[in-house]
Amino acid sequence: MPQTIIFLLITLLIAIAILFSPFLIKQKRNQIKKRPFPPLWNSIIENNLPIYPHLSPTQRRKLQGNIQVFLKEKQFIGCNGLQVTEEMKVTIAAVACLLLLNEREKYFPKLRSILIYPTAYFAKETIVNGNVVEEKRVIRLGESWNRDQLILSWQQVKQDTYNWHDGHNVVLHEFAHQLDQEDGKAEGVPILETQSDYSNWSKIMTQEYKQLCDDVEQDRKIVMYSYGATHPAEFFAVATETFFEKPQQLQKKHGELYQLLQNYYQLNPVQWDIKDN
């Protein structure tokens, strides 16, 4: 009998912990956000994030709070002898947290570690061609895994922040994959607010993806990077890069897609008054 009572008490405590865990996590994060934002971090963002001065005061405060939580919860690991610096951590966090200004604030829940290589790195890729399975080494600038890691080349991160309007941004790209992979699948569909949002998302994303594939095949001039035509998951990541880096062009050429991403990210980059070419 005592063993049964102990078992029931343990079960009850576990249930209470599970029930109150989201509330406690939210409380802890709110406390982290209230801490003074380090002046050094602010200087790093001003130097490395071109759109930062164009955000509204409210958006800047939200971004700073998100950065503080992100840096508290994620681990950064240097690879190939790289010493991770404050500049690296804050720059990556600042760009990644732009994707969280829609106030969903889940902070990429599956992600635990960010591996940083000094430059491009080699990775193994498995290719299945019929009954033949081939492994080869490929050069990469970043990867987002379904498990708990994300990989970035610091050289590429610096290049992308310096050339903000070229439509390429490895941090935006890989963290968009994190949003996509949150439900365990990488298919170009992140978790949306309501069930009714999915049909409209599928309709617009499918037609835009097919259009990009056709434009690439016909060698037409395109706004988005052609890599988006390789898979719907890559299309979402590339569209996200374009939305933040070339908003005027995306809105002009792909109005429905721009509106869809504007609704999802709850941002309107066109208003940031930075002209893309």
Phi and psi in degrees as a GROMACS rama.xvg file:
@    title "Ramachandran Plot"
@    xaxis  label "Phi"
@    yaxis  label "Psi"
@TYPE xy
-56.9108  -36.9941  PRO-2
-63.6178  -37.7578  GLN-3
-64.116  -42  THR-4
-64.9497  -43.8057  ILE-5
-59.8046  -43.6566  ILE-6
-61.2107  -43.1963  PHE-7
-65.7713  -38.5842  LEU-8
-64.8565  -42.775  LEU-9
-62.8364  -43.7368  ILE-10
-61.3222  -41.0303  THR-11
-65.3427  -42.4652  LEU-12
-63.7903  -40.4499  LEU-13
-63.324  -43.1573  ILE-14
-62.5583  -41.3216  ALA-15
-64.8284  -42.0869  ILE-16
-61.5763  -43.2746  ALA-17
-64.6643  -41.2488  ILE-18
-65.5092  -42.231  LEU-19
-92.9268  -6.51775  PHE-20
-56.6932  -49.3773  SER-21
-58.72  -38.3762  PRO-22
-65.1706  -43.8716  PHE-23
-66.3767  -40.1284  LEU-24
-62.6015  -43.8256  ILE-25
-62.6373  -42.0296  LYS-26
-62.0866  -43.9634  GLN-27
-62.8581  -42.8916  LYS-28
-65.0688  -39.3179  ARG-29
-62.5155  -36.4589  ASN-30
-66.4567  -40.8588  GLN-31
-62.6371  -40.2824  ILE-32
-65.5223  -27.0265  LYS-33
-79.354  -10.493  LYS-34
-68.5619  148.161  ARG-35
-57.7783  136.982  PRO-36
-80.614  122.9  PHE-37
-57.9316  131.164  PRO-38
-55.7731  -36.2106  PRO-39
-61.1031  -42.8668  LEU-40
-62.8951  -41.3034  TRP-41
-63.2369  -39.5803  ASN-42
-63.9219  -41.1474  SER-43
-61.6855  -44.2437  ILE-44
-66.1076  -42.4217  ILE-45
-60.2299  -35.9359  GLU-46
-79.7162  -31.7893  ASN-47
-111.821  -6.57806  ASN-48
-123.64  95.3407  LEU-49
-56.9725  -29.3898  PRO-50
-84.5124  -8.77022  ILE-51
-55.1917  -45.9046  TYR-52
-65.4555  -18.7751  PRO-53
-91.2065  -7.64744  HIS-54
-72.9597  151.901  LEU-55
-70.0163  159.468  SER-56
-53.7851  -38.7161  PRO-57
-65.2483  -43.6194  THR-58
-64.1826  -38.544  GLN-59
-64.5908  -41.4259  ARG-60
-63.9984  -41.9233  ARG-61
-63.8119  -42.762  LYS-62
-62.597  -43.3261  LEU-63
-61.265  -43.3609  GLN-64
-62.6348  -42.9558  GLY-65
-64.2547  -38.7174  ASN-66
-62.2849  -42.3752  ILE-67
-61.8546  -43.448  GLN-68
-66.2373  -45.6531  VAL-69
-56.8029  -48.404  PHE-70
-69.1266  -26.0994  LEU-71
-74.8129  -33.0153  LYS-72
-99.2855  -18.6383  GLU-73
-107.305  147.075  LYS-74
-102.546  136.704  GLN-75
-110.155  131.434  PHE-76
-127.111  124.699  ILE-77
-82.2441  139.534  GLY-78
-119.263  156.794  CYS-79
54.4905  39.3323  ASN-80
82.8676  4.84184  GLY-81
-72.0917  130.709  LEU-82
-90.2718  116.837  GLN-83
-73.1189  129.928  VAL-84
-111.701  168.678  THR-85
-60.3827  -38.0021  GLU-86
-60.201  -43.9779  GLU-87
-61.9826  -49.2269  MET-88
-64.5851  -47.1493  LYS-89
-69.01  -39.698  VAL-90
-63.3098  -48.2087  THR-91
-62.5374  -44.5037  ILE-92
-62.2646  -40.7981  ALA-93
-62.3922  -45.8096  ALA-94
-68.3658  -44.4148  VAL-95
-61.5091  -39.8364  ALA-96
-75.2565  -10.3343  CYS-97
-58.6551  -30.6483  LEU-98
-75.4712  -7.55631  LEU-99
-107.705  6.24431  LEU-100
-72.1019  -4.25226  LEU-101
-79.1319  4.34462  ASN-102
69.9262  13.5638  GLU-103
-73.6565  -33.223  ARG-104
49.3943  46.4944  GLU-105
-88.5773  -12.3498  LYS-106
58.4383  42.0592  TYR-107
49.598  68.6057  PHE-108
-59.0096  -28.1405  PRO-109
-81.3296  -18.8147  LYS-110
-80.6503  130.031  LEU-111
-116.922  -41.4555  ARG-112
-128.57  140.502  SER-113
-115.371  114.856  ILE-114
-92.2044  129.78  LEU-115
-117.824  121.564  ILE-116
-97.1074  150.088  TYR-117
-64.2127  -37.6119  PRO-118
-137.521  -165.205  THR-119
-59.0979  152.808  ALA-120
-135.11  164.526  TYR-121
-94.0431  140.506  PHE-122
-137.48  152.909  ALA-123
-84.244  137.256  LYS-124
-128.345  129.97  GLU-125
-97.24  125.794  THR-126
-117.09  124.915  ILE-127
-105.557  118.471  VAL-128
-124.424  93.1196  ASN-129
68.1738  -121.717  GLY-130
-93.3908  2.77442  ASN-131
-101.562  125.336  VAL-132
-110.614  121.862  VAL-133
-122.141  136.454  GLU-134
-109.742  131.907  GLU-135
-140.538  158.096  LYS-136
-91.7783  129.422  ARG-137
-125.571  151.961  VAL-138
-87.559  132.086  ILE-139
-132.545  156.96  ARG-140
-109.755  -13.2437  LEU-141
-178.724  156.898  GLY-142
-149.97  147.605  GLU-143
-123.022  120.876  SER-144
-97.8696  151.946  TRP-145
-66.5929  -20.5016  ASN-146
-80.9436  -122.591  ARG-147
-122.896  19.4178  ASP-148
-128.87  151.924  GLN-149
-135.69  141.419  LEU-150
-120.306  139.047  ILE-151
-139.082  149.541  LEU-152
-95.1505  121.457  SER-153
-63.9157  -37.6458  TRP-154
-58.1467  -41.9123  GLN-155
-70.3907  -38.8067  GLN-156
-57.8535  -46.6313  VAL-157
-62.7277  -43.4427  LYS-158
-62.7419  -40.0948  GLN-159
-70.2255  -37.7359  ASP-160
-71.7886  -32.4764  THR-161
-70.7481  -39.8489  TYR-162
-104.781  64.4499  ASN-163
-61.6272  -29.4866  TRP-164
-93.5664  8.96252  HIS-165
-84.8849  -3.28287  ASP-166
83.3  1.87243  GLY-167
-113.696  126.845  HIS-168
-154.038  105.437  ASN-169
-64.1934  -32.8783  VAL-170
-69.7178  -49.7775  VAL-171
-57.5929  -41.5859  LEU-172
-62.5735  -52.9182  HIS-173
-71.1091  -33.627  GLU-174
-77.3133  -24.3411  PHE-175
-63.9171  -38.5152  ALA-176
-60.5337  -38.6144  HIS-177
-60.1347  -41.8356  GLN-178
-62.1282  -42.2678  LEU-179
-65.3065  -37.6261  ASP-180
-85.3001  0.430449  GLN-181
-60.0668  -31.3143  GLU-182
-92.2137  8.93176  ASP-183
94.3916  -6.72383  GLY-184
-123.792  147.914  LYS-185
-113.643  92.3691  ALA-186
-138.225  14.7394  GLU-187
82.3017  17.6567  GLY-188
-130.12  100.28  VAL-189
-74.017  174.191  PRO-190
-71.7249  123.766  ILE-191
-101.801  164.824  LEU-192
-66.0731  -46.3271  GLU-193
-128.169  158.48  THR-194
-61.6597  -33.7971  GLN-195
-68.5488  -19.3302  SER-196
-69.3206  -24.8885  ASP-197
-67.7593  -37.1628  TYR-198
-65.9517  -42.8815  SER-199
-67.3358  -39.4887  ASN-200
-59.6886  -48.2726  TRP-201
-62.1167  -42.9302  SER-202
-61.4961  -52.3912  LYS-203
-70.7627  -45.2394  ILE-204
-63.1408  -40.2024  MET-205
-64.5676  -46.4154  THR-206
-68.4795  -35.3358  GLN-207
-72.4091  -36.883  GLU-208
-64.6149  -45.6581  TYR-209
-63.0587  -37.6221  LYS-210
-64.5071  -42.8323  GLN-211
-64.217  -42.9785  LEU-212
-58.3044  -43.0121  CYS-213
-67.803  -41.2932  ASP-214
-63.6364  -40.8119  ASP-215
-66.0719  -43.3421  VAL-216
-63.7754  -37.294  GLU-217
-88.7036  2.38395  GLN-218
59.0194  41.0957  ASP-219
-86.0712  161.114  ARG-220
-69.6845  133.012  LYS-221
-129.401  156.023  ILE-222
-86.2363  -40.6508  VAL-223
-89.9069  155.491  MET-224
-62.1431  135.592  TYR-225
-62.9617  -19.9325  SER-226
-60.72  -22.0011  TYR-227
-64.896  -15.8655  GLY-228
-84.7706  0.165085  ALA-229
-82.9775  -23.9441  THR-230
-171.508  147.681  HIS-231
-56.333  -34.3348  PRO-232
-65.7741  -40.1049  ALA-233
-69.9317  -31.8724  GLU-234
-63.7362  -44.1542  PHE-235
-61.4094  -43.0849  PHE-236
-65.0872  -43.8261  ALA-237
-67.9294  -39.9662  VAL-238
-61.6059  -36.427  ALA-239
-65.122  -44.215  THR-240
-56.815  -46.3395  GLU-241
-67.1449  -39.3445  THR-242
-58.0805  -41.7862  PHE-243
-83.9433  -30.6311  PHE-244
-101.247  -28.8234  GLU-245
-132.461  55.5101  LYS-246
-63.7838  -38.4645  PRO-247
-62.0179  -44.9968  GLN-248
-66.2364  -40.9922  GLN-249
-65.4546  -43.0087  LEU-250
-63.5209  -39.063  GLN-251
-69.4497  -44.1116  LYS-252
-91.3159  -27.1987  LYS-253
-138.829  67.9306  HIS-254
-58.3914  -43.3241  GLY-255
-66.0967  -40.4412  GLU-256
-64.9734  -43.1022  LEU-257
-59.6838  -44.7201  TYR-258
-63.8731  -39.264  GLN-259
-62.0517  -46.7042  LEU-260
-70.9695  -32.9194  LEU-261
-61.9004  -42.7673  GLN-262
-66.5708  -38.527  ASN-263
-70.5707  -50.1004  TYR-264
-83.8353  -9.08423  TYR-265
55.2771  40.8189  GLN-266
-138.797  155.561  LEU-267
-132.214  81.2543  ASN-268
-56.3988  -23.1201  PRO-269
-58.5583  -31.8381  VAL-270
-76.6767  -7.26378  GLN-271
-76.5858  -2.2802  TRP-272
58.0389  39.1833  ASP-273
-116.114  120.939  ILE-274
-82.3898  122.949  LYS-275
-94.9486  155.401  ASP-276
